Amino acid sequence: MRKIDPTERVRGVVRSFRGRHGRRARALAVRLDGDDDEVVLRPWELRLPRSVVYAAARSRGWEPDGGTRALVQRGPWLEPMRFTR
């Protein structure tokens, strides 16, 4: 019995994620890199999970409007996510 190498499996997951979600992530980056003071993102239009949208916005200097608690109180797909600089 051969020992399974986890590095091959992880590389395959990363490669498939980039291929599957690459266009969606680039579309999100374009929206976040604009010159606006406020941006409204709808995860169902981007077809990305809310956690991914939140992480991408925070990495580019955006903060949730009303704090993190405002994002948690809303339903997962019902309300748009609002971010301010």
PDB file with one MODEL, atoms N, CA, C and O in Angstrom:
MODEL        1
ATOM      1  N   MET A   1       0.831  -1.169   0.000  1.00  0.00           N
ATOM      2  CA  MET A   1       0.000   0.000   0.000  1.00  0.00           C
ATOM      3  C   MET A   1       0.884   1.243   0.000  1.00  0.00           C
ATOM      4  O   MET A   1       1.802   1.360   0.811  1.00  0.00           O
ATOM      5  N   ARG A   2       0.606   2.153  -0.898  1.00  0.00           N
ATOM      6  CA  ARG A   2       1.395   3.362  -1.059  1.00  0.00           C
ATOM      7  C   ARG A   2       0.881   4.448  -0.115  1.00  0.00           C
ATOM      8  O   ARG A   2      -0.324   4.598   0.084  1.00  0.00           O
ATOM      9  N   LYS A   3       1.809   5.195   0.456  1.00  0.00           N
ATOM     10  CA  LYS A   3       1.425   6.291   1.343  1.00  0.00           C
ATOM     11  C   LYS A   3       0.966   7.482   0.491  1.00  0.00           C
ATOM     12  O   LYS A   3       1.604   7.830  -0.502  1.00  0.00           O
ATOM     13  N   ILE A   4      -0.130   8.088   0.888  1.00  0.00           N
ATOM     14  CA  ILE A   4      -0.698   9.202   0.133  1.00  0.00           C
ATOM     15  C   ILE A   4       0.069  10.477   0.473  1.00  0.00           C
ATOM     16  O   ILE A   4       0.279  10.795   1.644  1.00  0.00           O
ATOM     17  N   ASP A   5       0.477  11.190  -0.551  1.00  0.00           N
ATOM     18  CA  ASP A   5       1.186  12.456  -0.373  1.00  0.00           C
ATOM     19  C   ASP A   5       0.165  13.592  -0.369  1.00  0.00           C
ATOM     20  O   ASP A   5      -0.476  13.831  -1.392  1.00  0.00           O
ATOM     21  N   PRO A   6      -0.008  14.308   0.761  1.00  0.00           N
ATOM     22  CA  PRO A   6      -1.034  15.361   0.818  1.00  0.00           C
ATOM     23  C   PRO A   6      -0.700  16.581  -0.026  1.00  0.00           C
ATOM     24  O   PRO A   6      -1.609  17.337  -0.369  1.00  0.00           O
ATOM     25  N   THR A   7       0.559  16.808  -0.375  1.00  0.00           N
ATOM     26  CA  THR A   7       0.900  18.001  -1.152  1.00  0.00           C
ATOM     27  C   THR A   7       0.306  17.931  -2.546  1.00  0.00           C
ATOM     28  O   THR A   7      -0.102  18.959  -3.087  1.00  0.00           O
ATOM     29  N   GLU A   8       0.245  16.751  -3.141  1.00  0.00           N
ATOM     30  CA  GLU A   8      -0.366  16.632  -4.473  1.00  0.00           C
ATOM     31  C   GLU A   8      -1.844  16.986  -4.420  1.00  0.00           C
ATOM     32  O   GLU A   8      -2.363  17.664  -5.306  1.00  0.00           O
ATOM     33  N   ARG A   9      -2.511  16.526  -3.385  1.00  0.00           N
ATOM     34  CA  ARG A   9      -3.937  16.780  -3.262  1.00  0.00           C
ATOM     35  C   ARG A   9      -4.202  18.274  -3.027  1.00  0.00           C
ATOM     36  O   ARG A   9      -5.141  18.824  -3.603  1.00  0.00           O
ATOM     37  N   VAL A  10      -3.399  18.931  -2.199  1.00  0.00           N
ATOM     38  CA  VAL A  10      -3.582  20.353  -1.928  1.00  0.00           C
ATOM     39  C   VAL A  10      -3.327  21.178  -3.178  1.00  0.00           C
ATOM     40  O   VAL A  10      -4.082  22.108  -3.464  1.00  0.00           O
ATOM     41  N   ARG A  11      -2.298  20.864  -3.917  1.00  0.00           N
ATOM     42  CA  ARG A  11      -2.042  21.593  -5.161  1.00  0.00           C
ATOM     43  C   ARG A  11      -3.189  21.450  -6.134  1.00  0.00           C
ATOM     44  O   ARG A  11      -3.541  22.407  -6.823  1.00  0.00           O
ATOM     45  N   GLY A  12      -3.775  20.275  -6.201  1.00  0.00           N
ATOM     46  CA  GLY A  12      -4.911  20.064  -7.082  1.00  0.00           C
ATOM     47  C   GLY A  12      -6.121  20.879  -6.669  1.00  0.00           C
ATOM     48  O   GLY A  12      -6.847  21.386  -7.525  1.00  0.00           O
ATOM     49  N   VAL A  13      -6.350  21.014  -5.366  1.00  0.00           N
ATOM     50  CA  VAL A  13      -7.472  21.803  -4.872  1.00  0.00           C
ATOM     51  C   VAL A  13      -7.265  23.273  -5.197  1.00  0.00           C
ATOM     52  O   VAL A  13      -8.191  23.946  -5.648  1.00  0.00           O
ATOM     53  N   VAL A  14      -6.062  23.773  -4.973  1.00  0.00           N
ATOM     54  CA  VAL A  14      -5.771  25.179  -5.257  1.00  0.00           C
ATOM     55  C   VAL A  14      -5.930  25.468  -6.738  1.00  0.00           C
ATOM     56  O   VAL A  14      -6.504  26.491  -7.111  1.00  0.00           O
ATOM     57  N   ARG A  15      -5.440  24.602  -7.568  1.00  0.00           N
ATOM     58  CA  ARG A  15      -5.538  24.793  -9.019  1.00  0.00           C
ATOM     59  C   ARG A  15      -6.991  24.783  -9.476  1.00  0.00           C
ATOM     60  O   ARG A  15      -7.380  25.609 -10.302  1.00  0.00           O
ATOM     61  N   SER A  16      -7.798  23.864  -8.954  1.00  0.00           N
ATOM     62  CA  SER A  16      -9.197  23.813  -9.376  1.00  0.00           C
ATOM     63  C   SER A  16      -9.970  25.017  -8.851  1.00  0.00           C
ATOM     64  O   SER A  16     -10.860  25.522  -9.536  1.00  0.00           O
ATOM     65  N   PHE A  17      -9.641  25.491  -7.633  1.00  0.00           N
ATOM     66  CA  PHE A  17     -10.320  26.675  -7.106  1.00  0.00           C
ATOM     67  C   PHE A  17     -10.017  27.892  -7.961  1.00  0.00           C
ATOM     68  O   PHE A  17     -10.917  28.673  -8.269  1.00  0.00           O
ATOM     69  N   ARG A  18      -8.756  28.061  -8.349  1.00  0.00           N
ATOM     70  CA  ARG A  18      -8.395  29.189  -9.202  1.00  0.00           C
ATOM     71  C   ARG A  18      -9.119  29.122 -10.541  1.00  0.00           C
ATOM     72  O   ARG A  18      -9.591  30.140 -11.047  1.00  0.00           O
ATOM     73  N   GLY A  19      -9.205  27.953 -11.100  1.00  0.00           N
ATOM     74  CA  GLY A  19      -9.878  27.817 -12.379  1.00  0.00           C
ATOM     75  C   GLY A  19     -11.369  28.063 -12.285  1.00  0.00           C
ATOM     76  O   GLY A  19     -11.953  28.684 -13.173  1.00  0.00           O
ATOM     77  N   ARG A  20     -11.985  27.590 -11.230  1.00  0.00           N
ATOM     78  CA  ARG A  20     -13.433  27.683 -11.088  1.00  0.00           C
ATOM     79  C   ARG A  20     -13.886  29.069 -10.639  1.00  0.00           C
ATOM     80  O   ARG A  20     -14.903  29.574 -11.116  1.00  0.00           O
ATOM     81  N   HIS A  21     -13.144  29.685  -9.731  1.00  0.00           N
ATOM     82  CA  HIS A  21     -13.583  30.947  -9.147  1.00  0.00           C
ATOM     83  C   HIS A  21     -12.739  32.137  -9.587  1.00  0.00           C
ATOM     84  O   HIS A  21     -12.923  33.239  -9.071  1.00  0.00           O
ATOM     85  N   GLY A  22     -11.837  31.945 -10.510  1.00  0.00           N
ATOM     86  CA  GLY A  22     -10.938  33.018 -10.923  1.00  0.00           C
ATOM     87  C   GLY A  22     -11.644  34.214 -11.509  1.00  0.00           C
ATOM     88  O   GLY A  22     -11.340  35.352 -11.150  1.00  0.00           O
ATOM     89  N   ARG A  23     -12.589  33.977 -12.413  1.00  0.00           N
ATOM     90  CA  ARG A  23     -13.318  35.086 -13.033  1.00  0.00           C
ATOM     91  C   ARG A  23     -14.161  35.833 -12.023  1.00  0.00           C
ATOM     92  O   ARG A  23     -14.248  37.060 -12.058  1.00  0.00           O
ATOM     93  N   ARG A  24     -14.779  35.090 -11.124  1.00  0.00           N
ATOM     94  CA  ARG A  24     -15.615  35.722 -10.105  1.00  0.00           C
ATOM     95  C   ARG A  24     -14.777  36.577  -9.162  1.00  0.00           C
ATOM     96  O   ARG A  24     -15.175  37.680  -8.790  1.00  0.00           O
ATOM     97  N   ALA A  25     -13.613  36.057  -8.780  1.00  0.00           N
ATOM     98  CA  ALA A  25     -12.725  36.814  -7.884  1.00  0.00           C
ATOM     99  C   ALA A  25     -12.187  38.059  -8.578  1.00  0.00           C
ATOM    100  O   ALA A  25     -12.037  39.102  -7.941  1.00  0.00           O
ATOM    101  N   ARG A  26     -11.896  37.968  -9.869  1.00  0.00           N
ATOM    102  CA  ARG A  26     -11.428  39.150 -10.603  1.00  0.00           C
ATOM    103  C   ARG A  26     -12.530  40.192 -10.711  1.00  0.00           C
ATOM    104  O   ARG A  26     -12.255  41.388 -10.608  1.00  0.00           O
ATOM    105  N   ALA A  27     -13.769  39.766 -10.915  1.00  0.00           N
ATOM    106  CA  ALA A  27     -14.890  40.708 -10.968  1.00  0.00           C
ATOM    107  C   ALA A  27     -15.072  41.397  -9.623  1.00  0.00           C
ATOM    108  O   ALA A  27     -15.376  42.589  -9.576  1.00  0.00           O
ATOM    109  N   LEU A  28     -14.893  40.671  -8.543  1.00  0.00           N
ATOM    110  CA  LEU A  28     -14.973  41.266  -7.216  1.00  0.00           C
ATOM    111  C   LEU A  28     -13.849  42.269  -7.002  1.00  0.00           C
ATOM    112  O   LEU A  28     -14.078  43.340  -6.440  1.00  0.00           O
ATOM    113  N   ALA A  29     -12.644  41.940  -7.438  1.00  0.00           N
ATOM    114  CA  ALA A  29     -11.504  42.848  -7.286  1.00  0.00           C
ATOM    115  C   ALA A  29     -11.716  44.144  -8.055  1.00  0.00           C
ATOM    116  O   ALA A  29     -11.343  45.215  -7.575  1.00  0.00           O
ATOM    117  N   VAL A  30     -12.306  44.062  -9.237  1.00  0.00           N
ATOM    118  CA  VAL A  30     -12.579  45.274 -10.032  1.00  0.00           C
ATOM    119  C   VAL A  30     -13.560  46.181  -9.297  1.00  0.00           C
ATOM    120  O   VAL A  30     -13.387  47.400  -9.277  1.00  0.00           O
ATOM    121  N   ARG A  31     -14.588  45.591  -8.694  1.00  0.00           N
ATOM    122  CA  ARG A  31     -15.561  46.404  -7.951  1.00  0.00           C
ATOM    123  C   ARG A  31     -14.942  47.047  -6.714  1.00  0.00           C
ATOM    124  O   ARG A  31     -15.287  48.175  -6.361  1.00  0.00           O
ATOM    125  N   LEU A  32     -14.028  46.334  -6.054  1.00  0.00           N
ATOM    126  CA  LEU A  32     -13.423  46.850  -4.828  1.00  0.00           C
ATOM    127  C   LEU A  32     -12.321  47.865  -5.096  1.00  0.00           C
ATOM    128  O   LEU A  32     -12.009  48.672  -4.221  1.00  0.00           O
ATOM    129  N   ASP A  33     -11.729  47.844  -6.279  1.00  0.00           N
ATOM    130  CA  ASP A  33     -10.635  48.753  -6.586  1.00  0.00           C
ATOM    131  C   ASP A  33     -11.099  50.091  -7.144  1.00  0.00           C
ATOM    132  O   ASP A  33     -10.270  50.893  -7.572  1.00  0.00           O
ATOM    133  N   GLY A  34     -12.393  50.350  -7.151  1.00  0.00           N
ATOM    134  CA  GLY A  34     -12.909  51.610  -7.663  1.00  0.00           C
ATOM    135  C   GLY A  34     -12.590  52.772  -6.738  1.00  0.00           C
ATOM    136  O   GLY A  34     -12.052  52.576  -5.648  1.00  0.00           O
ATOM    137  N   ASP A  35     -12.919  53.974  -7.171  1.00  0.00           N
ATOM    138  CA  ASP A  35     -12.626  55.192  -6.420  1.00  0.00           C
ATOM    139  C   ASP A  35     -13.776  55.629  -5.516  1.00  0.00           C
ATOM    140  O   ASP A  35     -13.732  56.728  -4.965  1.00  0.00           O
ATOM    141  N   ASP A  36     -14.780  54.813  -5.355  1.00  0.00           N
ATOM    142  CA  ASP A  36     -15.943  55.183  -4.556  1.00  0.00           C
ATOM    143  C   ASP A  36     -15.611  55.167  -3.062  1.00  0.00           C
ATOM    144  O   ASP A  36     -14.663  54.515  -2.623  1.00  0.00           O
ATOM    145  N   ASP A  37     -16.427  55.911  -2.288  1.00  0.00           N
ATOM    146  CA  ASP A  37     -16.290  55.892  -0.832  1.00  0.00           C
ATOM    147  C   ASP A  37     -17.139  54.800  -0.205  1.00  0.00           C
ATOM    148  O   ASP A  37     -16.922  54.413   0.944  1.00  0.00           O
ATOM    149  N   GLU A  38     -18.114  54.301  -0.971  1.00  0.00           N
ATOM    150  CA  GLU A  38     -18.977  53.239  -0.483  1.00  0.00           C
ATOM    151  C   GLU A  38     -19.246  52.272  -1.632  1.00  0.00           C
ATOM    152  O   GLU A  38     -19.415  52.682  -2.780  1.00  0.00           O
ATOM    153  N   VAL A  39     -19.281  51.001  -1.306  1.00  0.00           N
ATOM    154  CA  VAL A  39     -19.575  49.994  -2.319  1.00  0.00           C
ATOM    155  C   VAL A  39     -20.603  49.025  -1.744  1.00  0.00           C
ATOM    156  O   VAL A  39     -20.539  48.647  -0.575  1.00  0.00           O
ATOM    157  N   VAL A  40     -21.548  48.633  -2.589  1.00  0.00           N
ATOM    158  CA  VAL A  40     -22.579  47.680  -2.205  1.00  0.00           C
ATOM    159  C   VAL A  40     -22.369  46.434  -3.050  1.00  0.00           C
ATOM    160  O   VAL A  40     -22.405  46.489  -4.279  1.00  0.00           O
ATOM    161  N   LEU A  41     -22.149  45.311  -2.375  1.00  0.00           N
ATOM    162  CA  LEU A  41     -21.897  44.048  -3.065  1.00  0.00           C
ATOM    163  C   LEU A  41     -23.014  43.069  -2.758  1.00  0.00           C
ATOM    164  O   LEU A  41     -23.461  42.949  -1.618  1.00  0.00           O
ATOM    165  N   ARG A  42     -23.450  42.381  -3.778  1.00  0.00           N
ATOM    166  CA  ARG A  42     -24.483  41.359  -3.619  1.00  0.00           C
ATOM    167  C   ARG A  42     -23.840  40.005  -3.916  1.00  0.00           C
ATOM    168  O   ARG A  42     -23.539  39.701  -5.070  1.00  0.00           O
ATOM    169  N   PRO A  43     -23.628  39.192  -2.879  1.00  0.00           N
ATOM    170  CA  PRO A  43     -22.934  37.915  -3.077  1.00  0.00           C
ATOM    171  C   PRO A  43     -23.616  36.994  -4.090  1.00  0.00           C
ATOM    172  O   PRO A  43     -22.944  36.221  -4.773  1.00  0.00           O
ATOM    173  N   TRP A  44     -24.945  37.073  -4.189  1.00  0.00           N
ATOM    174  CA  TRP A  44     -25.637  36.199  -5.134  1.00  0.00           C
ATOM    175  C   TRP A  44     -25.359  36.593  -6.573  1.00  0.00           C
ATOM    176  O   TRP A  44     -25.418  35.743  -7.461  1.00  0.00           O
ATOM    177  N   GLU A  45     -25.058  37.864  -6.828  1.00  0.00           N
ATOM    178  CA  GLU A  45     -24.686  38.273  -8.186  1.00  0.00           C
ATOM    179  C   GLU A  45     -23.256  37.848  -8.509  1.00  0.00           C
ATOM    180  O   GLU A  45     -22.955  37.465  -9.640  1.00  0.00           O
ATOM    181  N   LEU A  46     -22.378  37.918  -7.509  1.00  0.00           N
ATOM    182  CA  LEU A  46     -20.983  37.516  -7.706  1.00  0.00           C
ATOM    183  C   LEU A  46     -20.813  35.998  -7.677  1.00  0.00           C
ATOM    184  O   LEU A  46     -19.815  35.464  -8.161  1.00  0.00           O
ATOM    185  N   ARG A  47     -21.808  35.309  -7.098  1.00  0.00           N
ATOM    186  CA  ARG A  47     -21.777  33.858  -6.925  1.00  0.00           C
ATOM    187  C   ARG A  47     -20.555  33.427  -6.116  1.00  0.00           C
ATOM    188  O   ARG A  47     -19.884  32.445  -6.430  1.00  0.00           O
ATOM    189  N   LEU A  48     -20.293  34.207  -5.055  1.00  0.00           N
ATOM    190  CA  LEU A  48     -19.224  33.904  -4.109  1.00  0.00           C
ATOM    191  C   LEU A  48     -19.810  33.905  -2.706  1.00  0.00           C
ATOM    192  O   LEU A  48     -20.769  34.630  -2.440  1.00  0.00           O
ATOM    193  N   PRO A  49     -19.250  33.104  -1.804  1.00  0.00           N
ATOM    194  CA  PRO A  49     -19.743  33.114  -0.416  1.00  0.00           C
ATOM    195  C   PRO A  49     -19.493  34.464   0.253  1.00  0.00           C
ATOM    196  O   PRO A  49     -18.558  35.183  -0.102  1.00  0.00           O
ATOM    197  N   ARG A  50     -20.333  34.793   1.217  1.00  0.00           N
ATOM    198  CA  ARG A  50     -20.200  36.058   1.946  1.00  0.00           C
ATOM    199  C   ARG A  50     -18.860  36.161   2.642  1.00  0.00           C
ATOM    200  O   ARG A  50     -18.290  37.249   2.726  1.00  0.00           O
ATOM    201  N   SER A  51     -18.346  35.049   3.142  1.00  0.00           N
ATOM    202  CA  SER A  51     -17.050  35.078   3.834  1.00  0.00           C
ATOM    203  C   SER A  51     -15.924  35.465   2.888  1.00  0.00           C
ATOM    204  O   SER A  51     -14.987  36.153   3.295  1.00  0.00           O
ATOM    205  N   VAL A  52     -16.000  35.035   1.633  1.00  0.00           N
ATOM    206  CA  VAL A  52     -14.977  35.391   0.643  1.00  0.00           C
ATOM    207  C   VAL A  52     -15.077  36.880   0.299  1.00  0.00           C
ATOM    208  O   VAL A  52     -14.059  37.562   0.186  1.00  0.00           O
ATOM    209  N   VAL A  53     -16.282  37.372   0.138  1.00  0.00           N
ATOM    210  CA  VAL A  53     -16.484  38.790  -0.166  1.00  0.00           C
ATOM    211  C   VAL A  53     -15.969  39.639   0.984  1.00  0.00           C
ATOM    212  O   VAL A  53     -15.296  40.645   0.765  1.00  0.00           O
ATOM    213  N   TYR A  54     -16.286  39.234   2.212  1.00  0.00           N
ATOM    214  CA  TYR A  54     -15.844  39.970   3.397  1.00  0.00           C
ATOM    215  C   TYR A  54     -14.317  39.985   3.496  1.00  0.00           C
ATOM    216  O   TYR A  54     -13.729  41.035   3.755  1.00  0.00           O
ATOM    217  N   ALA A  55     -13.679  38.854   3.297  1.00  0.00           N
ATOM    218  CA  ALA A  55     -12.216  38.774   3.386  1.00  0.00           C
ATOM    219  C   ALA A  55     -11.546  39.613   2.301  1.00  0.00           C
ATOM    220  O   ALA A  55     -10.545  40.279   2.565  1.00  0.00           O
ATOM    221  N   ALA A  56     -12.085  39.586   1.092  1.00  0.00           N
ATOM    222  CA  ALA A  56     -11.497  40.365   0.001  1.00  0.00           C
ATOM    223  C   ALA A  56     -11.641  41.866   0.265  1.00  0.00           C
ATOM    224  O   ALA A  56     -10.723  42.641  -0.005  1.00  0.00           O
ATOM    225  N   ALA A  57     -12.784  42.264   0.788  1.00  0.00           N
ATOM    226  CA  ALA A  57     -12.999  43.688   1.085  1.00  0.00           C
ATOM    227  C   ALA A  57     -12.065  44.152   2.199  1.00  0.00           C
ATOM    228  O   ALA A  57     -11.474  45.227   2.098  1.00  0.00           O
ATOM    229  N   ARG A  58     -11.925  43.366   3.246  1.00  0.00           N
ATOM    230  CA  ARG A  58     -11.040  43.745   4.352  1.00  0.00           C
ATOM    231  C   ARG A  58      -9.591  43.819   3.898  1.00  0.00           C
ATOM    232  O   ARG A  58      -8.840  44.671   4.372  1.00  0.00           O
ATOM    233  N   SER A  59      -9.186  42.943   2.989  1.00  0.00           N
ATOM    234  CA  SER A  59      -7.800  42.951   2.526  1.00  0.00           C
ATOM    235  C   SER A  59      -7.490  44.182   1.678  1.00  0.00           C
ATOM    236  O   SER A  59      -6.325  44.550   1.528  1.00  0.00           O
ATOM    237  N   ARG A  60      -8.518  44.820   1.124  1.00  0.00           N
ATOM    238  CA  ARG A  60      -8.316  46.025   0.320  1.00  0.00           C
ATOM    239  C   ARG A  60      -8.658  47.301   1.074  1.00  0.00           C
ATOM    240  O   ARG A  60      -8.758  48.365   0.463  1.00  0.00           O
ATOM    241  N   GLY A  61      -8.840  47.218   2.378  1.00  0.00           N
ATOM    242  CA  GLY A  61      -9.051  48.407   3.190  1.00  0.00           C
ATOM    243  C   GLY A  61     -10.494  48.828   3.383  1.00  0.00           C
ATOM    244  O   GLY A  61     -10.742  49.928   3.876  1.00  0.00           O
ATOM    245  N   TRP A  62     -11.445  48.004   3.017  1.00  0.00           N
ATOM    246  CA  TRP A  62     -12.856  48.323   3.188  1.00  0.00           C
ATOM    247  C   TRP A  62     -13.330  47.762   4.520  1.00  0.00           C
ATOM    248  O   TRP A  62     -12.912  46.679   4.928  1.00  0.00           O
ATOM    249  N   GLU A  63     -14.196  48.493   5.190  1.00  0.00           N
ATOM    250  CA  GLU A  63     -14.796  48.053   6.445  1.00  0.00           C
ATOM    251  C   GLU A  63     -16.305  47.949   6.258  1.00  0.00           C
ATOM    252  O   GLU A  63     -16.889  48.758   5.538  1.00  0.00           O
ATOM    253  N   PRO A  64     -16.944  46.975   6.888  1.00  0.00           N
ATOM    254  CA  PRO A  64     -18.401  46.857   6.765  1.00  0.00           C
ATOM    255  C   PRO A  64     -19.103  48.074   7.356  1.00  0.00           C
ATOM    256  O   PRO A  64     -18.737  48.552   8.429  1.00  0.00           O
ATOM    257  N   ASP A  65     -20.097  48.560   6.659  1.00  0.00           N
ATOM    258  CA  ASP A  65     -20.879  49.696   7.128  1.00  0.00           C
ATOM    259  C   ASP A  65     -21.746  49.219   8.294  1.00  0.00           C
ATOM    260  O   ASP A  65     -22.614  48.365   8.112  1.00  0.00           O
ATOM    261  N   GLY A  66     -21.514  49.765   9.485  1.00  0.00           N
ATOM    262  CA  GLY A  66     -22.232  49.321  10.670  1.00  0.00           C
ATOM    263  C   GLY A  66     -21.464  48.276  11.452  1.00  0.00           C
ATOM    264  O   GLY A  66     -21.982  47.746  12.435  1.00  0.00           O
ATOM    265  N   GLY A  67     -20.256  47.968  11.048  1.00  0.00           N
ATOM    266  CA  GLY A  67     -19.439  46.986  11.756  1.00  0.00           C
ATOM    267  C   GLY A  67     -19.731  45.561  11.341  1.00  0.00           C
ATOM    268  O   GLY A  67     -20.649  45.297  10.565  1.00  0.00           O
ATOM    269  N   THR A  68     -18.949  44.660  11.861  1.00  0.00           N
ATOM    270  CA  THR A  68     -19.109  43.245  11.533  1.00  0.00           C
ATOM    271  C   THR A  68     -20.457  42.723  12.007  1.00  0.00           C
ATOM    272  O   THR A  68     -21.043  41.840  11.380  1.00  0.00           O
ATOM    273  N   ARG A  69     -20.941  43.259  13.096  1.00  0.00           N
ATOM    274  CA  ARG A  69     -22.225  42.821  13.638  1.00  0.00           C
ATOM    275  C   ARG A  69     -23.361  43.055  12.635  1.00  0.00           C
ATOM    276  O   ARG A  69     -24.314  42.277  12.596  1.00  0.00           O
ATOM    277  N   ALA A  70     -23.271  44.108  11.831  1.00  0.00           N
ATOM    278  CA  ALA A  70     -24.315  44.390  10.839  1.00  0.00           C
ATOM    279  C   ALA A  70     -24.359  43.303   9.764  1.00  0.00           C
ATOM    280  O   ALA A  70     -25.429  42.982   9.247  1.00  0.00           O
ATOM    281  N   LEU A  71     -23.202  42.738   9.429  1.00  0.00           N
ATOM    282  CA  LEU A  71     -23.193  41.661   8.435  1.00  0.00           C
ATOM    283  C   LEU A  71     -23.777  40.374   8.999  1.00  0.00           C
ATOM    284  O   LEU A  71     -24.416  39.610   8.275  1.00  0.00           O
ATOM    285  N   VAL A  72     -23.562  40.133  10.275  1.00  0.00           N
ATOM    286  CA  VAL A  72     -24.034  38.897  10.894  1.00  0.00           C
ATOM    287  C   VAL A  72     -25.544  38.914  11.069  1.00  0.00           C
ATOM    288  O   VAL A  72     -26.192  37.876  10.933  1.00  0.00           O
ATOM    289  N   GLN A  73     -26.111  40.068  11.365  1.00  0.00           N
ATOM    290  CA  GLN A  73     -27.544  40.152  11.619  1.00  0.00           C
ATOM    291  C   GLN A  73     -28.368  39.917  10.367  1.00  0.00           C
ATOM    292  O   GLN A  73     -29.513  39.475  10.448  1.00  0.00           O
ATOM    293  N   ARG A  74     -27.806  40.203   9.237  1.00  0.00           N
ATOM    294  CA  ARG A  74     -28.557  40.020   7.996  1.00  0.00           C
ATOM    295  C   ARG A  74     -28.527  38.565   7.575  1.00  0.00           C
ATOM    296  O   ARG A  74     -27.641  37.811   7.976  1.00  0.00           O
ATOM    297  N   GLY A  75     -29.488  38.178   6.774  1.00  0.00           N
ATOM    298  CA  GLY A  75     -29.535  36.810   6.297  1.00  0.00           C
ATOM    299  C   GLY A  75     -28.415  36.538   5.320  1.00  0.00           C
ATOM    300  O   GLY A  75     -27.821  37.471   4.779  1.00  0.00           O
ATOM    301  N   PRO A  76     -28.123  35.282   5.089  1.00  0.00           N
ATOM    302  CA  PRO A  76     -26.969  34.959   4.246  1.00  0.00           C
ATOM    303  C   PRO A  76     -27.111  35.389   2.798  1.00  0.00           C
ATOM    304  O   PRO A  76     -26.104  35.701   2.162  1.00  0.00           O
ATOM    305  N   TRP A  77     -28.321  35.419   2.250  1.00  0.00           N
ATOM    306  CA  TRP A  77     -28.476  35.780   0.843  1.00  0.00           C
ATOM    307  C   TRP A  77     -29.516  36.870   0.643  1.00  0.00           C
ATOM    308  O   TRP A  77     -29.842  37.202  -0.497  1.00  0.00           O
ATOM    309  N   LEU A  78     -30.036  37.426   1.705  1.00  0.00           N
ATOM    310  CA  LEU A  78     -31.155  38.353   1.573  1.00  0.00           C
ATOM    311  C   LEU A  78     -30.737  39.792   1.381  1.00  0.00           C
ATOM    312  O   LEU A  78     -31.333  40.501   0.569  1.00  0.00           O
ATOM    313  N   GLU A  79     -29.750  40.233   2.091  1.00  0.00           N
ATOM    314  CA  GLU A  79     -29.366  41.631   2.087  1.00  0.00           C
ATOM    315  C   GLU A  79     -28.016  41.825   1.406  1.00  0.00           C
ATOM    316  O   GLU A  79     -27.136  40.974   1.536  1.00  0.00           O
ATOM    317  N   PRO A  80     -27.837  42.917   0.690  1.00  0.00           N
ATOM    318  CA  PRO A  80     -26.516  43.211   0.120  1.00  0.00           C
ATOM    319  C   PRO A  80     -25.535  43.596   1.216  1.00  0.00           C
ATOM    320  O   PRO A  80     -25.937  44.005   2.304  1.00  0.00           O
ATOM    321  N   MET A  81     -24.262  43.464   0.927  1.00  0.00           N
ATOM    322  CA  MET A  81     -23.205  43.805   1.871  1.00  0.00           C
ATOM    323  C   MET A  81     -22.701  45.205   1.525  1.00  0.00           C
ATOM    324  O   MET A  81     -22.353  45.473   0.375  1.00  0.00           O
ATOM    325  N   ARG A  82     -22.661  46.093   2.509  1.00  0.00           N
ATOM    326  CA  ARG A  82     -22.229  47.473   2.305  1.00  0.00           C
ATOM    327  C   ARG A  82     -20.892  47.685   2.988  1.00  0.00           C
ATOM    328  O   ARG A  82     -20.708  47.314   4.147  1.00  0.00           O
ATOM    329  N   PHE A  83     -19.954  48.290   2.256  1.00  0.00           N
ATOM    330  CA  PHE A  83     -18.622  48.548   2.781  1.00  0.00           C
ATOM    331  C   PHE A  83     -18.259  50.012   2.539  1.00  0.00           C
ATOM    332  O   PHE A  83     -18.634  50.601   1.525  1.00  0.00           O
ATOM    333  N   THR A  84     -17.519  50.589   3.493  1.00  0.00           N
ATOM    334  CA  THR A  84     -17.019  51.945   3.366  1.00  0.00           C
ATOM    335  C   THR A  84     -15.515  51.950   3.617  1.00  0.00           C
ATOM    336  O   THR A  84     -14.976  51.034   4.237  1.00  0.00           O
ATOM    337  N   ARG A  85     -14.854  52.977   3.136  1.00  0.00           N
ATOM    338  CA  ARG A  85     -13.393  53.091   3.369  1.00  0.00           C
ATOM    339  C   ARG A  85     -13.113  53.622   4.740  1.00  0.00           C
ATOM    340  O   ARG A  85     -11.951  53.784   5.113  1.00  0.00           O
TER     341      ARG A  85
ENDMDL
END
